[in-house]
């Protein structure tokens, strides 16, 4: 077993019932009995929120890297990978409500929310609606609103109807990213039904958090990949400009899939941000 395989297998996980849904939870540190929340005494509690059609395993490298110094969690939203239900929650607002239930059931008070893509929108929506419940935000590949091309929506709709096959999308990766990482990412993506990913995509298209950004009063770190597509990078830069005092972090040799491409660099950046919260 190589080091990467060992890391992937070292992440403890278990199910919790969240709003009646069997929800698959990933965490770091010592494994506890079923239904028992892992210890959160170390550093900051960090809740990680995945992208469209993704799952909490996207954060394996981050959970492993933060272990010991902090208390990180991730989970699969309903309908995704190993969590229950058959459909996407259908809206960013509903996903934010589910996040609130997750924190309530696990007793996570004022966590740092770390979201990627769709997860960044969920984190931002939750912070805008419940600012007293959030310690800080890390928004990776995020945006104030998503400008999703019609052809992307149509392409995924055709897949859900069995009229097209899933395609391997190289555009989300840096040219520096090796095929083994791309393959691992693709294998994670197929764990979620494309009909769920389609619901996620429509939820992102319908969401717009731009109107309320001026009132956000929290420590925020905005993260993007150096080699992300221009529109995605511009969305992150614009988001950082619209949130007063937001810090910025560009990850070298990474595209949209920076969680998989450069997990060590992300851990370093997030660790530094968390340390500043405690100083």
Residue pairs with C-beta under 8 A, 6 or more apart in sequence:
1 9
7 60
7 61
7 64
8 57
8 60
10 64
11 26
11 27
11 28
11 57
11 60
11 63
11 64
12 26
12 27
12 28
12 29
12 30
12 31
12 32
12 38
13 24
13 25
13 26
13 27
13 56
14 24
14 25
14 27
14 31
14 32
14 34
14 35
15 22
15 23
15 24
15 25
15 34
16 23
16 25
16 35
16 102
16 105
16 106
17 23
17 105
18 75
18 98
18 101
18 102
18 105
19 98
19 101
21 78
21 83
21 84
21 85
21 98
22 83
22 84
23 75
23 76
23 78
23 83
23 84
23 102
24 55
24 56
24 75
24 76
24 81
24 82
24 83
25 56
25 73
25 74
25 75
25 106
26 56
26 57
26 59
26 60
26 63
26 73
26 74
26 75
27 38
27 63
27 71
27 72
27 73
27 74
28 38
28 63
28 64
28 66
28 67
28 68
28 71
28 72
29 38
29 39
29 42
29 67
29 68
29 71
30 38
30 39
31 38
32 38
32 39
37 106
37 107
38 71
38 73
39 71
40 71
40 108
41 71
42 68
42 69
42 70
42 71
43 66
43 69
43 70
43 71
43 274
43 278
44 70
44 71
44 111
44 112
44 135
44 136
44 274
44 277
44 278
45 70
45 71
45 72
45 73
45 108
45 109
45 110
45 111
45 112
45 135
46 66
46 70
46 71
46 72
46 73
46 111
46 112
46 113
46 114
46 138
46 270
46 274
47 72
47 73
47 74
47 75
47 99
47 102
47 103
47 108
47 111
47 112
47 113
47 114
48 56
48 58
48 59
48 62
48 63
48 72
48 73
48 74
48 114
48 115
48 116
48 119
49 74
49 77
49 99
49 113
49 114
49 115
49 116
49 118
49 119
49 120
49 122
49 123
50 56
50 58
50 59
50 74
50 76
50 77
50 80
50 116
50 117
50 118
50 119
51 58
51 116
51 117
51 118
51 119
51 141
52 117
52 118
52 197
52 200
52 201
52 204
53 80
53 189
53 192
53 194
53 196
53 197
53 200
54 80
54 81
54 116
54 117
54 118
54 119
54 188
54 189
54 192
55 76
55 77
55 80
55 81
55 82
55 83
55 188
55 191
55 192
56 74
56 75
56 76
56 81
57 74
57 81
57 188
58 74
58 116
58 188
58 259
58 260
59 72
59 74
59 114
59 259
60 263
61 259
61 260
61 263
61 264
61 266
61 267
62 72
62 114
62 259
62 263
62 266
62 267
62 270
63 72
63 73
63 74
65 263
65 264
65 266
65 267
65 271
66 72
66 267
66 270
66 271
66 274
69 271
69 274
70 271
70 274
72 114
73 106
73 108
73 111
75 83
75 102
76 82
76 83
77 83
77 88
77 89
77 95
77 98
78 84
78 85
78 87
78 88
78 89
78 98
79 85
79 86
79 87
79 88
79 89
79 192
79 193
79 196
79 199
80 191
80 192
80 196
81 188
81 191
81 192
82 191
86 193
86 195
86 196
87 195
87 196
87 199
88 195
88 196
88 197
88 198
88 199
88 200
88 203
89 95
89 98
89 199
89 203
90 199
90 202
90 203
91 203
91 206
91 207
92 118
92 121
92 122
92 125
92 203
92 204
92 206
92 207
92 209
93 125
93 129
93 207
94 203
95 118
95 122
95 125
95 203
96 122
96 125
96 126
96 129
99 113
99 122
99 123
99 126
100 126
100 130
100 133
102 108
103 109
103 111
103 133
109 133
110 132
110 133
110 134
110 135
111 134
111 135
112 134
112 135
112 136
112 137
112 138
112 274
112 277
113 123
113 126
113 127
113 134
113 136
113 137
113 138
114 123
114 137
114 138
114 140
114 270
115 121
115 122
115 123
115 124
115 137
115 138
115 139
115 140
115 142
116 140
116 141
116 142
116 259
117 140
117 141
117 142
117 204
117 256
118 200
118 203
118 204
119 140
120 139
120 140
120 141
120 142
120 143
121 142
121 143
121 146
121 204
121 207
121 209
123 134
123 137
123 138
123 139
123 142
124 137
124 139
124 142
124 209
124 216
125 207
125 209
126 133
126 134
127 134
127 137
127 216
127 218
128 209
128 212
128 215
128 216
131 216
131 217
131 218
134 218
135 218
135 219
135 277
136 218
136 219
136 220
136 221
136 273
136 277
137 218
137 219
137 220
137 221
138 220
138 221
138 223
138 270
138 273
139 220
139 221
139 222
139 223
139 236
139 239
140 223
140 224
140 258
140 259
140 266
141 223
141 224
141 225
141 228
141 232
141 236
141 256
141 258
142 222
142 235
142 236
142 239
143 232
143 235
143 236
143 238
143 239
144 208
144 209
144 210
144 213
144 235
144 238
144 239
144 242
145 207
145 208
145 209
145 210
146 204
146 205
146 207
146 235
147 231
147 235
148 201
148 204
148 205
152 201
153 198
153 201
153 202
153 205
155 164
155 167
156 194
156 197
156 198
156 201
157 198
158 164
159 165
159 166
159 194
159 198
160 194
160 195
160 198
166 189
166 190
166 194
168 182
168 186
170 182
171 229
171 255
172 229
172 255
172 256
172 257
173 181
173 182
173 185
173 227
173 255
173 256
173 257
173 261
174 225
174 226
174 227
174 253
174 254
174 255
174 261
175 227
176 227
176 253
176 261
177 253
177 254
177 255
177 257
177 261
181 257
181 260
181 261
182 257
184 260
185 257
185 260
189 197
210 242
213 239
213 242
213 243
214 242
214 244
216 243
216 244
217 244
219 245
219 247
219 273
219 276
219 277
220 240
220 243
220 245
220 246
220 247
221 246
221 247
221 248
221 249
221 269
221 270
221 273
222 236
222 237
222 239
222 240
222 243
222 246
222 247
222 248
222 249
223 236
223 248
223 249
223 250
223 251
223 258
223 266
223 269
223 270
224 232
224 233
224 236
224 237
224 249
224 250
224 251
224 258
225 233
225 250
225 251
225 254
225 255
225 256
225 257
225 258
225 261
225 262
226 250
226 251
226 252
226 253
226 254
227 253
227 254
227 255
228 236
228 254
228 255
228 256
228 258
229 255
229 256
232 256
237 248
239 246
240 246
240 247
240 248
247 273
249 269
249 273
251 258
251 261
251 262
251 265
251 266
251 269
252 262
252 265
253 261
253 262
254 261
254 262
254 265
255 261
258 265
258 266
259 266
